[in-house]
Amino acid sequence: MIAFRIYLAALWVILIGYTAVVIAEHGMALLPVFFGDMRVIAWPGQFNLDFLMMLTLSALWVSWRHQFSAGGLALGLLALCGGASFLTVYLFLLSLQCKGDMKKILLGARL
């Protein structure tokens, strides 16, 4: 579990650093670029569509894990909009809260 937590922390640090550089160089105009690439129907758009589908799966899982409660839906929205920057922190905190028990991490209160 320690290796998993180190991996999550490394992913978060790399992503935040990379994001900071992109924002500094290109500004905050993510959505026009993201959906513009999809509109062209080329490989960058295919990657973005695939990524969007992964974000929706992540959001659904987080919401489901919290039994679609109001808080769970709010966390699901954060998962959808925050991507890996949200999910790495969420999984890291869950790994601590659930004391490394992957069944509890994945299923929540459904055990």
C-alpha angles and dihedrals in degrees: 000000000000090000090051091051091048089050092051092048092048092049091051094048093047093047095047091047093048091046092051091054092048092049091048092050102036109016128230099304095121102137099055090050094043096050093034089061090051092050091057091058098222134122096285088053092047090053091049092049090050090048092048089053090051089050091053091049090050091049092048092049093049091047092046092047087058091045093249091288119158090262091046092052090049090051089047090055089050089051091051095048099031100046116181093350087065099035096051092054092042093052092043091054092044090052088057096042093048092042091237096304102146093197090059092043093052101036105030113191092354094090 
